[in-house]
Amino acid sequence: MSVFFSIVTMISALFLILHKISKDIEEQMVQIGVLEALGYTSRALSLSYICEYILTGGVGAVIGGITAAAFSPVMDTLTRGMMNRDVHTDVNILRILIVVIATIALVTLFALSRAARVKKLPPVVAFRKGIKTHHFGKNILPLEKMRHSINIRLAFKGIGNDLRSNIGLGICMIAAGVAIMFSVYTFDFFKSGYNGLIGVLGMETPDINIIMMNGVNGEKFCDEIRKFPEVEKVLLTRAMGDYVEIKGCNQSAAVFSYADFSLTDNLRLKAGRFPEYDNEIMISARREKTENRHIGDSIIIKGDVCEKSYIITGIVTAMNNNGISVYMTEDGYRRIRPNDRPNAVEITLKNEEDRPAFTDKLTALYGASAKDTTYAQTVQGSLEERIRAKADEKMAVLISQYGVTDVDYAIRIGDTVISGNSSRFVIKEISSMKDFLKSQMASIAVVTKTFSFCAVIFIAVVVAVILGIIAVSAVKRQRREFGIMKSMGYTSRELMTQLTLRVLPVTIVSSCIAAVLSVWVQRAFWMAAFGVQIPESLPLMIGTTAALVLYCLIVTYISAGSIRKISVTELMTE
């Protein structure tokens, strides 16, 4: 995103340089003719312009470099918030110097190209303000027989008189508009925190995740959980980390399997439908793009002892596992691994706030998980109770850390035998996916939302500077014309309105083009970066486009306020 905004800023800066130099030469054309008539050479006059803009660009580039160095701690703070760890980046003076030198070089290059126009302006042509031969062209949009506002007609005539500048402004506005709209879309996506990211993960995010011990009857366990009044939904699936090999692809795929995908809430289809039969499968959007697989194509999955073909029925927006997931029914999974059984339970509660109490309830009914028992504290009580607690702790270590499935023990103390087994462990591990995602994504969401908001303000300032310079330059260049119009009875407000209406068509067309391009840029960015497609809002797009057009008109109108300073008496005195 930073690189993207840097490119937009550079495009705007280059346009400003070209526009400013060209308009300055046009404005001072008569003075150029006077100097040439006095004996100054074209080369000397060109050098004066070149030196002026090199000095101005050099000062700006140095100030920009100093500002960049000062901004480095702010970037450290943003990165620190995103990564949740201490970050300190040394200021790269060499990189800043390269940018400063490159900026001055670009200013010099454009100044040379524009100042070369002075050589093509002999005194006679300069005195005529660049007119080499007089001609009488067709009067486009004539003023006679006007039935409506003459200010609108004059404004549209002004557009044709400065067509090249309007084209450059349009290109600049398109780049800035795309950047603003991209930032607005990103801000809107993160407005509710990390919930936007959860929506494109491509996996369920239940309140409680349970991994069962081997041998536990998953269907029976789920039926028991569903009877609790706090529970809204229970899904039986497999723990994350289950991968399969795809024939013809060197990248394995994370598998998500459910008996009925219609019960899922967070699997967002980009296209197609959920798999219903054992020979159907869904793939992620990134896999669709990188492997050129589409709905209706076949995909071959390598199983334990055989290979099975599946038909692609849908494309899922999925960020998890680097966007390389596949989705199939439980019966479809058993085609390639007939001996595997689901070992994970996903529980969604009616009220998320009841999660701690419900977790305690599960622990009381089914005992602590093997993982939690590993770190059990010293138990007070009789010798047998302490021995059984220590035995449970040892079994939990074997189960949770070494993959042991069943343990039996017998301990003899004199004539007493204390025995037991691992059947009491129903739950191997209990956790919350939402808590994990919150710890990983909450800070990223906050930082990205803040960055997007600041980017909108930054690009808006760039647009204001561009429009302001263009408006002020137009007033200076047409000072005599505006003075004559004032003497004819036009008010300052009418002239300011005319100048504002000149940019209206360019602004509307550029903003509409930017709105369309921003959708393409957003999709390309999210697909390249995360393999997902975030939802788009047509009302937000229309509203942002309208706001951008209105903002440009307001800025231009305010910048044209220098027309008020034009005095007919002062012009006559001059």
N, C-alpha and C positions, 0 to 999 in steps of 0.2 A: 504494500500500500504506500509506503514511504517513497519507493522508486516511482510509482505511478504518479503521485502528486508532484514529485520533482520534475518529471517530464512535462506535466501540465504547466508548471510554473516556468520552465524553460521556454516552452512554446509561446507563452504569454509575453515573456521578456523579449524574445526575438521579434515578435510582432511589434512590441512597443518601440524597440530600437529602430526598426525599419520605418515605422510610421512617423516617429519623431524626427528623424533625419530628413526624410522626404518632405514633410510638411514645413520644417524649418527652412529648407532651401526654397520651397515655393513661396513661403511668406517673405523671405528676404531677397527675392529675385531682383527687385528694382535696385536695392542696395548693391547687389552683386554687379549689376550693369553699371552703376555709378563708379564702383571701385575699378572695374575693368576699364572704363573710360578714362580714369585717372592714371592708368598704367600698371595696375596690379595684374599679375599673370594668373591664369586659371589654376596653375599648380599651387601658387601661394594661397589662393582662396580655398582650394580643396584641402590643403594642409591645415588651414585654420579650423575648418569643420572637423577634420580627423582628430586634431589635437584636443579640441573641445570635448568630443565624445569619448576619447580615450581617457582623458582626465576624469570625466564624470563617471564612466564605467569603472575605472580603477578605484575611485573612492568608494563607489557602491559595492564593488567586489570585496574590498578590504573590510568594510563594515559588515558585509555578509559573513565573511570568514570569522571575524571576531564573535559575531552573534552565534555562529555554529559552534564555536568552541565553548561559549558560555551555556549553550543549550544542551551540551553533552550530559551534565548531571541530571537534567530533567528526563532525558531518555533512559538514563540509568534507573531513575525512580520508577518509570513506567515498566521497564523490563523486570525490575525487582518485584513489582506488584504482580506481574504475570507469572513469574517463575517461583515466587515464594522463597527466594533465597537472596543472599547478599550478592549484588552485582556492581562491579566497578570497572568502567572502561576508560582507558587512558585516551586523552585527546590526540588524535592522529594529525599532527601538524602538517606532515607531508601531503596527506590526502587533501586537507583544506587548501594548501598552497596550490596543488594541482588544479582544483576547482576554480580558485581565484584567477590563476594564470589562464585557464581555459576560457573563463568568462571575459577577461580583458581581450584575449585573442579573437573571440567571436565578435565583440563590439568593434574591434579594429577592422576585422574583415568586412562587416556590414557597413561601417563608416567609409571604408575605401570604395566599396561598390556604389554607394549612394553619392558620395562626394564627387565621383567621376562625372556626374551629370553636369557639374559646373563647367567642364571643358566643352560641353556641347551648347553652352549658352553665350554666344557673342553678345556684346553690349546692346545691339539693336533688338535681339530676341529677348534679352533679359528685361529691357525697358517695357516690352510688350507682355511681360509676365509669362514668357514661354511660348507665345503664339508666333509661329513662323509664317503662316499664311492665313489671311482672313478668308472665311467662307461662311456661307449662310446655310446652315443645316435645317432639318425639319424641326419645327417647334413642337416638341413632345409635351403633352398635357398643357395646352394653351389656357391662359387665364380668362380670356374674354368669354362671355356667355356662361360664366360660372353661376350655378344655382345653389351650390352648397358652400360650406366653409372654405374660404380661400386659403386659410392656414394649412389645411390638409393637402391641398393641391401644391402649394409652395414647398411643403415638406417632402412630398414625393418627387418633385422636380429636383430637389437637393440631393436625393438618393442617387439619381443618374449622374449628377455632376461629380460625385466622389465614389464611383463604383469600385475602384481598386481597394480603397480603404475599407469599404463595406465588406468586400470579399475576405480581406484579412481579418476584419473584426468577426466575421461569421465563423471562420476556422478557429479563431481563438475562443469564441463563445462555445463552440461545440466541445472543444477539449475541456474547458472549465465546467460546462454543463454536465458532461459525463462524470467528471470527478465529484461534483457536488451531489449528483443523483446517486452515484455509487456509495458515497458516504452516508447519504440519507437512508438508503436501503439497508446498509450495514447497521446503522444506528437503530433502525426500526426492528431489525432482526434480534438485536441484543437488548431491546428496551425492557424485556422481562427477565433480564439476567441470563443465566445459563440455560433457561428453559428452551430457548431457540436451538441451542446446540444439541440438547437432548432429543429434540424433535427430528433431527437429521442423523442420529447415531445409527439407525437401522437395527435396533435391538430393543427389547422390552426393558423398562426401568421400573421394576416392582418396588414395593416398600420393603419387602424382606426376601432375601435369597437364601435358600437352604440347599446344601449339598448333603445327600443322604449317604449313609454307610452302604457298602456293598452287601447285597442280599436283602435289603429292605424292599418291601413291596410298595413301589411308588404309587400305583393306582389306589391302593388301600389307604396309604398315608394321606394322599390328596383328598380322598373322600372324608377322612376324619377332620382335616383342616377346614373343609368347606362348611362343616356343620357349625363352626363358631360364628356367633352373630356379628363379630367385628369384621369378618372377611367378606370382601366383595367378589374376588376372583382368585382362582388358583390354577396355575398352568404347570404341566409336567413337561420337562425338557432335559437338555443336557448342559453340564457345566461348560463355561467358556474354556477355550483351549483345545477343542476337538477339531482336528483338521483332516481334510481328505485331499488326495492327489487328483488332478484333472489331466486327462490325456491330451497331449499336444500343448501343454502349458507348463512352464517351469516354475510357476508360482502356485503353492498350495492354497486351499480355500478353507476359511473358518466356516463351520457348519452350524446352522440354527434349524432345529426340527421341532415341530409341534404337530399334535394330532389334528388340530383344527385352527388354521391361521385366522379365521374370522373372529376368534376370541382375543386376538392381539390388538393392542392400542397404538403402539409406537412404530409399526412397520408401515412407512409411507410409500405407496406405489408411485413411481414416476410414469409407468405405463404397464398395461396388461392386467393380470389378475393373480390372486393367490393360487398356489398349487393345491389341487384337491385329490389327485390320484397318485399312486406310488411311482409312476413314471414321469412325474412333472416336477419342475424345479424353478426357483427364481434366482436371479443373479444381481449383483450390485451394479450401480450405474458406472462406476469406474471400470469394472470388469467388462461391461458392455462396450465401453469406448476403447480400452486398451487391446482387447482381444477380438473386437469387431464381431461380437455375438449379439443376436437380436431375438425378439420374440418369435417363436416358431422354429428356431434352430435347435439342433441336437447338441448335447454336451455329454461326454463320456467320463464317468467317475470311476476311479480305480478303487475296488474294494479289497477285503482281506484275501480273497481267493479268486475273485473274478472282476470283470468290468461290466458296468451297467450303463445303458444309454437313457438320458432324460430329455424331455422336451421343455424348453424355456417358455414359461407362461407369463412372466412378469419381470419388471426391472424395479429394484428397490433403491431409494436414496439412502446410502449407508456410509457413515464416516468411520465406524469401528473397524479394527484390524486393517487399517490402511485401505479400506474400501474394497476388500477382496473376498467378501462373504458370499455364501450360497445358502439357499433356503429350500428345505424339502419337508414333506410330511414324515411322520414317524414310520409309516409303512414303507415309504420310499427309502428311508435311512436303513431299514432292516434288509433291504435288497442287497446292500453292499457289506453290511456288518450285522449278520443275523443274530449273533450272540450278545450284542451290546444292548443294554437296557437304559432307559432314562435314569439319571442320577441326581437331577436338580429340580427343585420346586420353587416357583416364583409366586409370591403371595402379594396381592394388592388389597389394602384395607379400605374400608369405607371412609375412615378418617385417618389421614396420615399421622396426626398427632398421637394416635393410640399405639404407635409402633413400639415404644419402650415397654409399655405395660404388656402388650401382646407377646413380645419377645420373652419377657419374664414368665408369662403363662406357658409358652412352649417349653421353656427350660424346666419348669416345675412338672410338666406332664411327661416329657420325653427325656429328661435329664440334660445336663450341660453338654455342649458339643465337644467332640474329641479335641478340637483345637483349643477350646477354652480350658478343658480339663488338664491339658499339658502344663498350664501355668497355675495349677491349683495351689492354694495356700495350705499351710500345715493345719490338719484337722484335729480338733480336741475331742476326746471321748475315750472309749475303752480301747484296749489293745487291738481287738478284732476290727473295730471301726477305723482305727488308724491304718491297719494293714490293708484293709480293703480300699481305702482312699489312696494309699500309695500304689497299690496294684492298678487301680483305675488310671492313675497318673502315668504309670509306665506303659499301660496298654494304649493310652491316648497318644503318647509319643510315637509308638510303633505304627499306629494307624495314620496319624496326621503327617508324620515326617518321613516314614519309610514305606508307605503304601501297603502295609500289612492289612489283610482283609478280616481275618478271624484269629482270636487269641483265646486260649484256655489256660488257666493257672490253678495250681494247688500248692498250698504252703502248709507245712507241718510244724507245729509247735508242741513238742511233747506228744501227748496222745490226741491232740486236737488238730484237725485238718480244715483249713480255710480254703475254699475253692470258689471259682467264678469264671466268667467268660465275657467276651466283648459284645454279647447280644444286647446289653443295656444301652449301647451307643446306637441310637437311631440317626442322630444328626452328626455328621462329620464336621460341618462348618456352617455357621449362620452369620450373615452379614447384610448390609444394605447397599445396593447399587447406587441409590440416590445420594447417600452420604459420600460415597466414593467419588461420584461424578461432581458433586458440589465442591469437594475439596480440590478437585483437579481443574474445574472449569469456571468456578465463580469469579476468581480473580482475572482470568482471561477475558471473560465477558465484560467485566467492569472496565478494564483497561482499553479493550477494543471499542467499547461504546464511547468512552471519553475521547479516544483518539479520533473517532469518526466525527464527533461533535466539533472538536477543534479543527479538523480538516475542512468541514463545511464553512466555518468562520474564516479560515485562512484563504480558501479559494474565493469566498465572497469578497474579501478585501482585495484580492488580486483583480477580480472583475471590476470592482469599484474604481481601482486605480486606472485600469485600462479605459473604462468609459469616461472617467473624469478627465484624463489627459486628452482623449479624442474630442470631448466637448469643449474644453478650454482652448485647444488648438484650433478648432473650427471657429470659435468666437474671435480669436486673434487674427486668423486668416481672413475672415469676412467682416472685419470691423467696419470698414467703409460701407459695405452693403447694408449691414444692420443699422448703421447710423442713418443712411438714406431712408431706410424703411421706417425708422423712428420718426424722421422728419415728415414722412407721408402720413403719419397717424397710427402706425402700429405700436402697440404697447410692449413693454418688456416681457410680460407674461405670454403674449401671443408669439413673440419671437422665440422664447424659451420653449414653448409648446411645439413650434415648428422644428426646432433642433431636436427635441425629444422624439417626435414622430418619425424623424429620419432613421432612427435606429430600430423603430418598431418592427418593420418587416424582417429585417435581419435577425433581430432577437427572437421573434416568433419561430421563424424557420429553423434557426440554429438550436433553439430549445427543443423543438419537436424532433429534430435529427438526433440531438443528444439523448433524449428520452429513449428512442429506439436503440441507439448504440449502447446506452448504459445497461440495458437488459442483456445484450450480447456480452458485454464486458463482465458483468456480474456473473453470468453463467460460466463463462470461460475461466474466470478467476477461481470460483468455488470448486469447479470440476478439477482444475489443474492442482489446486492446493489441497483439497480434502476429498475429492471424488464425490461430491454431493451437489444438489441443486436446492437452494433455499427458496421458500415460497415467495411469490411476487404479488404485489398489491397494485391493481390498476388505479384505484382512487388515489393512492399515495403517489403514483407516477404522474397522474394528471395534476394533482395538487402541487407537487414540486415544480412541474413545468410552468404552471400558472404563476407560482410564487417567484420563480426565476425571472420570468418576463416582467412582472410587476416591479421587482427589485431593480432590474436594469433601467426601466423607465424612470423610476424615482431618482436613482443615482444620476442619470443623465440630466434630468430636469434640475436637480440641485446644482450639478456641476456647471450647467449653462447659466447659472445666476450671475456670472460676470458680465452678461449682456446689460444688466442694470447700470453698470459703470460707464457704458458708452454714452457720451454726451454729444449731441449734434453741434452745439456751440464750440466744443473743444475740437471736433473734426474740422469745422469751418476755419477755426484759428490756425490749425496745422496747415 
